[in-house]
Amino acid sequence: MAYEQITSHLKNIVGRSNVLTSDEDCNVYSYDGTSNWIHKPDLVVFPTETRHVEAVLKLANEHRIPVTPRGGGTNVSGGSVPIRGGIALVMTRMNKILSIDGANLSARAQAGVVLMDLQVALAQKKLFFPPDPQSFFGATLGGVINENSGGPVCLKYGVTKQYMLGLQAVLPTGRIVEFGGSTVKNVVGYDLVSLLTGSEGTLAVVTEAVLRLLPMPPSRKTIVALFDDLPKSGATVGRILDQGTVPAKIELLDNWVVKSINRIAKMGLPEDAAAMLMFECDGTDEVVAHDSRQVIEICRKEGAVHIIEARDQAEAQLYWKARSAGFAAIFGAAHTVLSEDVCVPRTRMAEFIERVVAICRRAGLEVTVIGHAGDGNLHPSVMTDARDPAHYQKAQRAVEEIIEAAVEFGGVLSGEHGIGLEKQKFMRRTQDPIFIELMKKIKGIFDPNGILNPGKIWEDRSC
Ligand SMILES: Cc1cc2nc3c(=O)[nH]c(=O)nc-3n(C[C@H](O)[C@H](O)[C@H](O)COP(=O)(O)OP(=O)(O)OC[C@H]3O[C@@H](n4cnc5c(N)ncnc54)[C@H](O)[C@@H]3O)c2cc1C
């Protein structure tokens, strides 16, 4: 069927104002949170109801048109880049919170709701959906589910997968399915809710989700500890956890990130130390007081040069705002930033950081380290410029060495950002081929014609 006919069908399905076709409009949906990969869709479609998604997918499947689901487009692994063109299926106009059920500690929401809007609505009822990727102001629930996102509080509360009760999703063939349910216990057959969570938009389009909630912790306290040595800050994390204290958050920012945040956001963070650890302890007043005391004592013992206790939530918010600006500071710092997402055992974090610094120093490359230190999930980010092939190749080689080091230390190549396009070439090197073959078979069952987010996760030489 000709492009014009497909466009006209799509306009009939979702309404004229929900289809964009101009070059300028398609450009907007051609990249993700990094702009490291750019590929335009042929057209952009905004469903406003599940039955729209059903009809769009039926049409696309029948005519073998690639469909790339998209939320806020904030992922950083190329997941929402329509590498084969076709339809960018943007879910942001399906953004209703359908119910919040305090008695059952659950909520149902459409996939396009922005995470921050959901968090605010829940907070008004003293409820809490923990996953807190630092893109919460733009990331949608569907994107967070499909990346199985984590964030600072995942140290204590776990990642998105742990908060999924049920999903409404549309298969690439255009069949609406309800997966899971709304109860906290459910062992009816294979756990397909978990399979879809983290599937990077390759198996089905999520239209609604049923989420498990927690009561909002009544009290919290922020502590900032400065270290004159980056690996020393990494080692401190293990010592704290080993004492049986699990703060809600332990985040690591190196001196480069701190200075960059000060430059762009005028935060006035202390700049005279090599590394900064940020902690949040939460719970009842007694738990917060106990955990904070432990954190401060261990930081002192491990050689922190300065410790700041936020006096109130307003001061605490300043620190956490600075932390969430960290990634923006990194991505704005060079023409091309190769930002990794490795996760290593916490006990080997200090050693790993030393290795990263050594790899980049040897290659004469600028590198910065930020991350969810409590989880061992670090984002070493190498500054380069894809327009300078010699420099870019050197940076790519350094990234390969960083990933090899993470695997050598017992870690994985992605803790939370997913494989997307970015890490495909490392999949074969680091994973058992059977694992990749099984995934491809699963993909074939869900999407026999390979129309949904093609070219992602495993290396596909045709893209
Ligand atoms: C500044 C910044 C900070 C970040 N911090 C963190 C962090 O702390 N922790 C963390 O885990 N991640 C972090 N991320 C990355 C995180 O993965 C994304 O921000 C978020 O999960 C993506 O949500 P989104 O709505 O923007 O999805 P998109 O980027 O639009 O899409 C992400 C993936 O999900 C798929 N998808 C989207 N919606 C649907 C749907 N309804 N159905 C099926 N597939 C869908 C897409 O095809 C794509 O593969 C950060 C990113 C940025 C830019």
The ligand as an ORCA input file, in Angstrom:
! r2SCAN-3c Opt
* xyz 0 1
  C      18.846     12.756     32.401
  C      18.546     11.273     32.404
  C      18.636     10.566     33.586
  C      18.339      9.193     33.605
  N      18.440      8.522     34.792
  C      18.115      7.227     34.852
  C      18.178      6.532     36.107
  O      18.527      7.094     37.132
  N      17.822      5.227     36.102
  C      17.409      4.570     34.973
  O      17.078      3.389     35.055
  N      17.362      5.198     33.789
  C      17.688      6.505     33.701
  N      17.606      7.149     32.495
  C      17.197      6.380     31.303
  C      15.774      5.802     31.364
  O      15.842      4.537     30.727
  C      14.753      6.595     30.627
  O      14.828      7.950     30.977
  C      13.297      6.123     30.810
  O      13.164      4.846     31.293
  C      12.633      6.122     29.472
  O      11.317      6.557     29.556
  P      10.659      7.252     28.269
  O       9.214      7.430     28.503
  O      11.410      8.458     27.904
  O      10.850      6.105     27.181
  P      11.503      6.156     25.727
  O      12.870      6.695     25.831
  O      10.567      6.844     24.829
  O      11.530      4.627     25.386
  C      12.348      3.736     26.081
  C      12.138      2.320     25.531
  O      10.842      1.871     25.876
  C      10.057      1.594     24.717
  N       8.714      2.080     25.032
  C       8.349      3.310     25.466
  N       7.037      3.333     25.743
  C       6.547      2.093     25.459
  C       5.266      1.466     25.545
  N       4.195      2.114     25.999
  N       5.158      0.173     25.163
  C       6.228     -0.517     24.703
  N       7.459      0.016     24.612
  C       7.612      1.296     24.997
  C      10.759      2.289     23.570
  O      10.565      1.625     22.338
  C      12.214      2.233     24.010
  O      12.776      0.994     23.672
  C      17.942      8.519     32.417
  C      17.859      9.248     31.232
  C      18.163     10.597     31.208
  C      18.073     11.336     29.905
*
